[in-house]
Amino acid sequence: MTQQEKDMAALMALPEFRRFLWRSIQSSGIFAQSTNGADGRDLSFAEGRRSHMFAILSDVETGQPETLRHPNSIMTLIAVLREEANPAPKEKKSATGRYDELPE
């Protein structure tokens, strides 16, 4: 196993990293509808962002077990989407009263 594979596996084990990837995917425009290309500058910029995110996903995919790796980073996308769909439960407040949080 290469150092990159070890690094990516360690990062993918962290929910925080998967949430970071989700935010990055959202801002990259991978899941957004494409524009009609009326303004070439906007289209080039959007394609550059998308292309860069695909390169990052490809790097991260090396952290998946070798038997699950896919050229389109499917397993990484599934892990990121699963994290987004099932966030950690929020911490419950104490039922004893609102004064529990005041400093003494």
BELFEN-V390072 format. One record per residue. N is the residue number from 1. RES is the residue in three letters. OMEGA is omega in whole degrees, 0 to 359 (* if undefined). Layout:
n={N & N}
res={RES & RES}
omega={OMEGA & OMEGA}
This chain:
n={1 & 2 & 3 & 4 & 5 & 6 & 7 & 8 & 9 & 10 & 11 & 12 & 13 & 14 & 15 & 16 & 17 & 18 & 19 & 20 & 21 & 22 & 23 & 24 & 25 & 26 & 27 & 28 & 29 & 30 & 31 & 32 & 33 & 34 & 35 & 36 & 37 & 38 & 39 & 40 & 41 & 42 & 43 & 44 & 45 & 46 & 47 & 48 & 49 & 50 & 51 & 52 & 53 & 54 & 55 & 56 & 57 & 58 & 59 & 60 & 61 & 62 & 63 & 64 & 65 & 66 & 67 & 68 & 69 & 70 & 71 & 72 & 73 & 74 & 75 & 76 & 77 & 78 & 79 & 80 & 81 & 82 & 83 & 84 & 85 & 86 & 87 & 88 & 89 & 90 & 91 & 92 & 93 & 94 & 95 & 96 & 97 & 98 & 99 & 100 & 101 & 102 & 103 & 104}
res={MET & THR & GLN & GLN & GLU & LYS & ASP & MET & ALA & ALA & LEU & MET & ALA & LEU & PRO & GLU & PHE & ARG & ARG & PHE & LEU & TRP & ARG & SER & ILE & GLN & SER & SER & GLY & ILE & PHE & ALA & GLN & SER & THR & ASN & GLY & ALA & ASP & GLY & ARG & ASP & LEU & SER & PHE & ALA & GLU & GLY & ARG & ARG & SER & HIS & MET & PHE & ALA & ILE & LEU & SER & ASP & VAL & GLU & THR & GLY & GLN & PRO & GLU & THR & LEU & ARG & HIS & PRO & ASN & SER & ILE & MET & THR & LEU & ILE & ALA & VAL & LEU & ARG & GLU & GLU & ALA & ASN & PRO & ALA & PRO & LYS & GLU & LYS & LYS & SER & ALA & THR & GLY & ARG & TYR & ASP & GLU & LEU & PRO & GLU}
omega={181 & 179 & 179 & 179 & 178 & 180 & 182 & 177 & 179 & 179 & 181 & 177 & 182 & 177 & 180 & 179 & 179 & 177 & 176 & 179 & 179 & 179 & 178 & 178 & 180 & 183 & 182 & 180 & 180 & 183 & 181 & 175 & 180 & 177 & 181 & 177 & 180 & 177 & 185 & 180 & 180 & 181 & 179 & 180 & 181 & 180 & 177 & 178 & 180 & 181 & 179 & 179 & 176 & 177 & 178 & 179 & 178 & 177 & 182 & 180 & 179 & 177 & 177 & 175 & 187 & 181 & 182 & 183 & 182 & 182 & 179 & 177 & 183 & 184 & 177 & 178 & 179 & 180 & 180 & 180 & 178 & 178 & 180 & 182 & 183 & 181 & 178 & 179 & 179 & 180 & 181 & 177 & 178 & 181 & 185 & 178 & 184 & 183 & 179 & 186 & 180 & 177 & 183 & *}
